[in-house]
Amino acid sequence: MGIKDQFQDKAQDLAEKAKSRAGDKDKMRERGSQAQDDLRERGTRARDEASERSSQARDTARRQRDMDEDHEI
């Protein structure tokens, strides 16, 4: 095998490794993007659930206050 063939083989190996790494980076970016979307979704869901619980607690307190006022009369 001549030097030219060795250089061509090495160049091909390096090109394949670079292509593989580029594919890995794309996969990692996609996973990162998906993780961000999932976290954003969970955060939105948690905020909505907290808001709902707060509304329910406020409504319960309001009903209790109204009942207490009715009994005072």
C-alpha positions in Angstrom: 0.0 0.0 0.0 1.4 3.3 -1.0 1.6 6.5 0.9 -1.2 8.0 -1.3 -3.5 5.1 -0.4 -2.7 5.5 3.3 -3.5 9.2 3.2 -6.8 8.4 1.3 -7.7 5.8 3.9 -6.9 8.2 6.8 -8.9 11.0 5.1 -11.8 8.7 4.6 -11.7 7.6 8.3 -11.6 11.2 9.4 -14.5 12.1 7.2 -16.6 9.2 8.5 -15.8 10.2 12.1 -16.7 13.8 11.4 -20.0 12.8 9.8 -20.8 10.5 12.8 -20.0 13.3 15.2 -22.2 15.7 13.3 -25.0 13.2 13.4 -24.5 12.8 17.2 -24.6 16.6 17.6 -27.9 16.8 15.7 -29.3 14.0 17.9 -28.2 15.9 21.0 -29.7 19.1 19.8 -33.0 17.3 19.2 -32.9 15.8 22.6 -32.2 19.1 24.2 -35.0 20.8 22.3 -37.4 18.0 23.3 -36.3 18.3 26.9 -37.0 22.1 26.8 -40.4 21.5 25.3 -41.2 18.9 28.0 -40.1 21.1 30.8 -42.0 24.0 29.4 -45.1 21.8 29.2 -44.6 20.6 32.8 -44.2 24.1 34.0 -47.3 25.3 32.3 -49.3 22.3 33.7 -48.0 23.0 37.2 -48.8 26.7 37.0 -52.3 25.9 35.7 -52.9 23.3 38.5 -51.7 25.8 41.1 -53.9 28.5 39.7 -56.9 26.0 39.8 -56.2 25.1 43.4 -55.9 28.7 44.4 -59.2 29.5 42.8 -60.8 26.5 44.5 -59.4 27.6 47.9 -60.6 31.2 47.3 -64.1 30.0 46.4 -64.2 27.7 49.4 -63.1 30.6 51.7 -65.7 32.9 50.1 -68.5 30.4 50.6 -67.4 29.8 54.2 -67.4 33.6 54.8 -70.8 33.9 53.2 -72.2 31.1 55.4 -70.7 32.7 58.5 -72.3 36.0 57.6 -75.6 34.3 57.1 -75.5 32.8 60.6 -74.6 36.2 62.1 -77.8 37.8 60.9 
